[in-house]
Amino acid sequence: MPETPSRTYETAFLTLPKAAEYLGVSPNTLYVWRHRRQGPPSFRMGRRVMYRISALNDWVSQQEQADSRSNTALNPLNRKVTRRAARDLR
C-alpha cells in the first residue's frame, strides 16, 4: 500500500490567549489593546476573537519602526544640530 505523506498544517489564525502567548504579553493586555483599538488587528470568527499570524508579525514590525531605539532615523541623538538665529536667543 502506498504511504501517504504526512501533512503538517500551519495554523494561520490564533485565538486571543494564543496570540497573547505569541506576542509575550498577558491575555488581559491584548484584550485591553483590542478594546482601545491600539493593538494588532483582530476579528471575530463566530464567538472567538482571532488574530492572523501574518498581521501579528506586521504589527510587531510597525512597532519596531515606530520606536526610536530600533529605528535610527527617529533617534533624536542622530538629528543634525541646527543653530539658532540671534533673534531666537533673546
C-alpha positions in Angstrom: 0.0 0.0 0.0 1.5 3.4 -0.9 2.4 5.5 2.1 0.7 8.9 2.2 2.9 11.8 3.1 2.2 13.3 6.5 0.7 16.7 6.2 1.5 19.4 8.6 -0.7 22.4 8.6 0.5 25.7 9.8 -2.2 27.5 11.7 -2.9 30.8 10.1 -5.0 32.2 13.0 -4.6 32.4 16.7 -7.1 32.8 19.5 -6.7 35.7 21.9 -4.9 33.6 24.5 -2.6 32.0 21.9 -1.9 35.4 20.3 -1.0 36.9 23.7 1.4 34.0 24.2 2.8 34.5 20.7 3.5 38.2 21.5 4.7 37.6 25.0 2.0 39.7 26.7 -0.8 38.7 29.0 -4.2 37.9 27.5 -5.6 40.8 29.6 -3.2 43.2 27.9 -4.2 42.1 24.5 -7.9 42.3 25.5 -7.3 45.9 26.7 -5.4 46.8 23.5 -8.2 45.4 21.4 -10.9 47.5 23.1 -8.7 50.6 22.9 -8.0 49.8 19.3 -4.3 50.1 20.0 -3.1 46.6 19.4 -2.8 44.3 16.4 -5.8 43.9 14.1 -8.3 41.2 15.2 -11.6 39.9 14.1 -14.4 37.6 15.2 -14.7 34.1 13.8 -18.0 33.0 15.3 -17.7 33.8 19.0 -14.0 33.7 19.1 -11.6 36.7 18.7 -9.0 35.7 16.2 -5.6 37.1 15.1 -4.0 36.4 11.8 -0.3 35.4 12.4 0.9 37.5 9.5 -1.0 40.5 10.9 0.7 40.0 14.3 4.1 39.9 12.6 3.3 43.0 10.6 2.1 44.8 13.7 5.3 43.9 15.6 7.4 45.3 12.6 5.4 48.5 12.7 6.1 48.8 16.5 9.8 48.4 15.9 9.9 51.0 13.2 8.0 53.5 15.4 10.5 53.1 18.2 13.5 55.4 18.1 15.7 52.8 19.7 15.0 50.4 16.8 14.8 53.0 14.0 17.9 55.2 13.9 16.1 57.7 11.7 13.8 58.6 14.6 16.6 58.8 17.2 16.8 62.4 18.4 20.5 61.9 19.1 21.1 61.3 15.4 19.5 64.6 14.2 21.6 67.2 12.7 22.3 70.1 15.1 20.8 73.3 14.0 22.0 76.7 15.0 19.5 79.2 16.4 19.3 82.7 14.9 20.5 85.5 17.1 16.9 86.8 17.5 15.8 83.5 18.9 18.3 83.8 21.8 16.7 86.9 23.2 
